[in-house]
Structures are given as structure tokens and as C-alpha cells.
Amino acid sequence: MLATSIRAPTTEEVRMLSISDLAIAAGLSDALRDRMREHVAIDPFTVVDPFDNSEERTYAVVVDRENPNRVVAMIISKRDSLPQLPWSKMLGERLAKISITKEEAMALKHELMPKEWGNFYSYRRNGRVAGYFMFAFQVCGQR
């Protein structure tokens, strides 16, 4: 059953996920990455976590509508990266994208990916870095 109202999960809710939930999120994130590749170029290597103050960025999480505590991906986009991506096409019926604050993004990242750097893949549009993705298939355990 799909959730009717969706909000970003708290770190406490993410902490309660089972290994099955993490496996489902990982599978959904792999499929999402494949759909995203139709619209952006995703670099094959990770970069330093993009939480510095050097640029204006927007923060969002992609969650599973069946269990919104399952974080499928985190997206950090540069504010000037236009045109916008076709999110409804990429997310389909099962996934939802929720805007969050930088602080919420940092807390969720730290909960899911406790290593300090190298958690995000750059994505490019027209050869320029437009933002960064972190996928659930990268999660190898919780904090």
C-alpha cells in the first residue's frame, strides 16, 4: 500500500530499518540510477561529500512510497542547474522526492553512510557538474 502523505524520515526512523528494508532500498536505487542515466551523465567515481558552503545547493531525498523510511537516494543539486530534470518520469509511481534542509541531509547521510568522505557521485549535464547523488546500494550498514 502506498503512503498518502510523505515526509522525510528522521534519523531515528532510519535507525529502525531492517536489513530487508535496506535490501529493498538498494534494489530501488539501482533501478533509479539506470533511469537517471537516460537524462544525466553520472561520473564513475565518488567525490568528497558536497556539504561545504562554497555554493548554493538544494537537498532532497528519494524515498519508497511503500515505506517512506527507506531512503533510496540523496540528491544535492546546484541551484543554477537548469533545466530541471524530469523527476516524475525518473521516479515513477513507487518513489517520491522530498526537499530537506542541509542539516537534515547531513544527519541522514551520517546515519546511512558513516564514513566521512567519498559518498557521492557527481552528475553532469552538458559537461558541467550539476549535482551529486548518493544511492542506497552504497549503504553497507548503519551507524
N, C-alpha and C positions, 0 to 999 in steps of 0.2 A: 504494500500500500504506500502511495506517495504522500509525503508530508504536505500539508496545506500552507502552513506558514513556516518559512525557513529563515533561520538566523545562523550566524557563525557560531561554531561550538566554542565552549570555554576550554581552558587547559585541563580543568578537572574532568570534563566530559570526554575529552580526547584520551585522558589517562585511563578511563574505564573501558576503552575499546578492547575487544578480544583479538586474538591472533587471526580468527576468521574474518573479523571486520577489516583488519589491516590487509589481509589477502584479497578481499573483495575490492577495497580501495585501490590496491596495486593493479589489479586487472583492469579496473575502470580507467586508471591513469594511463596505462599503456595504450588503450584504445583512444583515449583523448589525445595523447601525443600524436598518434597516427593521423587523426582528423586535423590537428593543428598544422601538421606538416604540409597540408594542402594549401595553407594560407601564409605561412611564415617559414623561414629557414631557421632551424634550431641547431645551434653550434654543438659539435660532438663532445665538447669538454666542459667541465664546470668552471665557474669563476668565483671570486670572493663574494660572500653574501652582500647583496646590494642594500645595506641599511645605513650607509653613510649619509651625510647631509649635503652632499655636493650637488644634487639635482632634485628637482621636483618630481615626485613619483606618486603613483596611486597603488594601493594594495588591495588584493582580493584573494579569496579562497574559492575553490570549486569544491562543492560537496555533493554527496549522493543524496538525492531526494528521498530515497527509501530509508536512509538513516543519516540525517544531516550531521551527525558527529563524525562521520567518515570523511576526512579531508582527502580529496582526490588529488588536488594540486594547489599550489600557491602561485599567484601571478603578481609580479611587480612590474608596472609599466611606466615608461617615461610619459609625462603629461603631454608632451608635444608630439607623440607618436600617432599621427593621423595618416590615413583614415582609420577609423575604429575597425576592429576585427569583427567578423560575422559570428558573434558569440552564440546566438540561438541555433545556428546551423552546426557549430562545433560541439555544443553541449548536448543537443538533442533533448529528449523528454526526461532522461534519467538524472541529469546533472544540473546544478544551479550555481551561478557565480554570485558571490556576496562581497560587497565592498567592506573593508575593515580598515582600522587605523594602523599606523606604523607600529605602535606599541603592541596591538593585538597580533599583528603579523609576526613580530619578533618573539612574542611569548609562544605562539603556536609552532613556529619554526623550531624554537629551542626544545619544545616538548617532543616534537616528532623527529627532529634531526639534531641531536645534542652536540654533534661536532661543530666546531666554531667557524669553519670556513669551507668553501668549495661545495656548497649545497645547491647552487642554482645554475641552470643552463641559460645562456643568452639566447634571445631570439631576434632575428633580423628581418627588416622589411626594407626593400630597395637597397640592400647592402649595409644599412645602418642598424646598430643595436637599438631596438625599440623597447626592450624589456627583458624580464627574466622569469623562468619557470622553475619550480621545484615540484617533482612528481612523487606520488605515494609509492611508486615502485622502488624509489630510492631508500625508503624507510627500512632500516634493518633492526628496529627495536625501538622502544620508547625510553625516555629518560628515567 
